[in-house]
Amino acid sequence: QTQKRTMNPSQVLNANKGGFDFELSKRNEALLSGNQALSSKVPKAMKTGTTIAGIVYNDGVVLGADTRATEGSITCDKNCEKIHYIAQNIYCCGAGTSADTENTTNLISSQLELHKLQTGTEPRVITAMTRLKQRLFQYQGHISAALVLGGVDATGAHLHTVWPHGSTDRLPFATMGSGSLAAMAVFEAGYKDDLDEKEAVALVDQAIQAGIWNDLGSGGNVDICVISKTNGVSMKRNYRTPNERKFRSDLKGYHFPRGTTEVTSESVEMFDPSIVVPSEPDDNDDKNDDNDSKMDVE
Amino acid sequence: MTSRFQAASSEVSPIQHTVSPYVVGASVLAIKYRDGVMMIADTMGSYGNMARFKDFHRLHKVNSTTAMGASGELSDLQYIRDMLEELTLGDFQQDDGSQLTAKEVHSYLARVLYNRRSRVNPLWNELVVAGVEPGPNGQAFLGTVDLYGSNYEEDIIATGYGQYIAMPLLRREWRADMTKQEARTLLEKCMTVLFYRHCRQINRYTLSDVTADGVDISEPFELEVKWNYKQFVVPTAQQSLVQ
């Protein structure tokens, strides 16, 4: 009969000397066991509920995104940035787990910078797309990143969607995230050939707003990024702010003019500028320490 | 001895409850407008991934002031239609000039559906009831009931995928004083967008229009769809590098 012994930390360390350490496996099992006390402490992943959209117009690409980040049913960030920099001419909107979209786009941006230095050419959108899809496919969908990738390069203006399992689409207009149906409805109703920049920006703005108002996972402000063949990149952070706080306290903060509270009496006490705290006899070996504390008050 | 038990178990089967729908109808959209209420639905009955019935009419005239549309399990729609016909027939037989109003039909259906839900044997539908009160200054009525018995009245209603795809468009563009043509155009636009994006819908619709003059349910019609945007025909990747 084997009896279960509880081990103290040093015993545990000794038992696991050498070879593989499976301590974390026990922890994983405990977390998955359904034990309420343990599993309730695990924080929910921060997700971007999200509406993201992109459209190809006559001179380039317009990307748009809302700005709400959620942890379960709580909005943890009312104004986060979902349009990520990939290269000077390539940007990427991200939906899904915030950590995954942020880190994946940073990684591929870094890879593309190295690639650019190595080849001496401007990065291409399909290169970013290929790097992203290869990484996401490798992780078989466990990296929860759904992306709308757009940019302008030597081959023209391109817009792609990248799904968490690693598949991609190339489209004239695309939406992703929980608000994608609302945004896509606006696109399907309003898209036409040969849009100019003004029409494209207006359409993306309407699409993101459809997500903000009709989807609970999306909200906050509208971010727009215009990537143009002729005028380069114009990042319009908070292009529209339709959810401003209605009641604000005075911008100066809690400043109340003298006399707001009536002063009935006043008394002033001056403290001695220098106080000596007498030292107490110590049991420690180091009697040489100066145990007097002097407090100087100017 | 054993044969008696065997006979008993083979003759008596347990009571079955609806756990999933089989033949289903897609979205129904409905809006109030200046002269009354307009409702639209496609004419498909899907059997899972199969487009099984392509001429199934899901909008039904209840009586001269009320129309009903349904999405979800179509056999339950037919059962509900029979129930309502019984009620209408009863009114007719009374012959006292009084009919069930749309509000009453809505209330009746809400109670029936909630009762079924409470017995855990639902009628697997989302119903839309549209009507206009008889007489001068008759108020327009538009309400919905779902398989749980949740019910409410609204100026714009969409069921199924219509809630995700058509509602954002309807909420943006609906006005209380729309004309008949404007209302029709709006519903048709929303149905076209739904047809683009809903895999279980076809491009064949019936429209019901309820006004003070009565209930009119149209013959099936098709809508224009566009598949040949430039960038779908010649994708950007294949466009010439010389711009």
Chai-1 contact restraints between the chains, C-beta under 6 A:
chainA,res_idxA,chainB,res_idxB,connection_type,confidence,min_distance_angstrom,max_distance_angstrom,comment,restraint_id
A,G156,B,T236,contact,1.0,0.0,6.0,A-B,restraint_1
A,G156,B,Q239,contact,1.0,0.0,6.0,A-B,restraint_2
A,H158,B,T236,contact,1.0,0.0,6.0,A-B,restraint_3
A,R170,B,A237,contact,1.0,0.0,6.0,A-B,restraint_4
A,P172,B,Q231,contact,1.0,0.0,6.0,A-B,restraint_5
A,L181,B,Y164,contact,1.0,0.0,6.0,A-B,restraint_6
A,L181,B,I165,contact,1.0,0.0,6.0,A-B,restraint_7
A,A182,B,P168,contact,1.0,0.0,6.0,A-B,restraint_8
A,A185,B,I165,contact,1.0,0.0,6.0,A-B,restraint_9
A,A185,B,P168,contact,1.0,0.0,6.0,A-B,restraint_10
A,A185,B,L169,contact,1.0,0.0,6.0,A-B,restraint_11
A,A185,B,V193,contact,1.0,0.0,6.0,A-B,restraint_12
A,E188,B,V193,contact,1.0,0.0,6.0,A-B,restraint_13
A,E188,B,Y196,contact,1.0,0.0,6.0,A-B,restraint_14
A,A189,B,L169,contact,1.0,0.0,6.0,A-B,restraint_15
A,A189,B,K189,contact,1.0,0.0,6.0,A-B,restraint_16
A,A189,B,V193,contact,1.0,0.0,6.0,A-B,restraint_17
A,D193,B,Y229,contact,1.0,0.0,6.0,A-B,restraint_18
A,D193,B,K230,contact,1.0,0.0,6.0,A-B,restraint_19
A,A210,B,P168,contact,1.0,0.0,6.0,A-B,restraint_20
A,N214,B,P168,contact,1.0,0.0,6.0,A-B,restraint_21
